[in-house]
Amino acid sequence: MEPLGNPEILLELTKTKMPFGKYKDRVLSDLPVYYLEWMASKGFPKGKLGMQLATVYEIKTNGLDELLWKLKKLG
């Protein structure tokens, strides 16, 4: 399933919290780019969380943060 083609997956990024690490309990869409870059260099976790983190990373590194901000206001 393609994350950017599914609005429900994108909306989850504004509600799901990071379950571990330095940014535990921070909403995935609010994670800083440098942290996502670090995670990308180490390899995102497997499964749904990894897909979500990779999606936030792609959105932020491509300058599409506004998409997440708008979704957060809707959620």
C-alpha positions as a printed Julia matrix, in Angstrom:
75×3 Matrix{Float64}:
  0.0    0.0    0.0
  1.35   3.42  -0.95
  1.33   5.77   2.13
  0.97   9.01   0.18
 -2.07   7.62  -1.62
 -3.93   6.8    1.58
 -5.19   9.75   3.67
 -5.85   7.54   6.71
 -2.17   6.54   6.88
 -1.14  10.19   6.66
 -3.61  11.16   9.38
 -2.14   8.46  11.64
  1.23  10.22  11.38
 -0.27  13.18  13.23
 -1.67  11.02  16.05
  0.75   8.13  16.57
  3.41   8.64  19.22
  7.0    7.46  19.08
  7.1    4.38  21.35
 10.79   4.53  22.35
 14.02   6.5   22.38
 14.94  10.13  22.86
 11.6   11.3   21.44
  9.36   8.77  23.17
  5.74   9.98  23.34
  6.28  12.69  20.7
  3.87  12.55  17.75
  5.63  11.12  14.69
  4.83  14.17  12.56
  6.6   16.35  15.16
  9.91  14.45  15.1
 12.82  16.65  14.01
 14.36  16.06  10.59
 17.83  15.42  12.02
 16.45  12.55  14.11
 14.68  11.06  11.1
 17.89  11.41   9.08
 19.79   9.6   11.8
 17.2    6.83  11.89
 17.3    6.54   8.1
 21.08   6.11   8.23
 20.73   3.34  10.83
 17.71   1.75   9.16
 14.1    2.29  10.11
 12.49  -0.41  12.26
 10.58  -3.14  10.47
  6.81  -3.14  10.26
  4.24  -0.39  10.48
  6.34   1.96  12.64
  9.2    1.79  10.16
  6.84   2.6    7.3
  5.41   5.52   9.25
  8.84   6.92  10.12
 10.03   6.53   6.53
  6.92   8.35   5.33
  7.44  11.27   7.73
 11.08  11.37   6.66
 10.13  11.57   2.97
  7.52  14.23   3.61
  9.85  16.41   5.65
 12.95  16.04   3.47
 10.9   16.96   0.41
  9.55  20.16   1.98
  5.99  18.92   2.36
  5.65  19.67   6.08
  2.62  21.83   5.37
  0.72  18.67   4.44
  1.26  17.32   7.96
  0.35  20.66   9.58
 -2.97  20.76   7.71
 -3.78  17.17   8.6
 -2.94  17.83  12.25
 -5.49  20.67  12.3
 -8.14  18.35  10.84
 -7.41  15.51  13.27
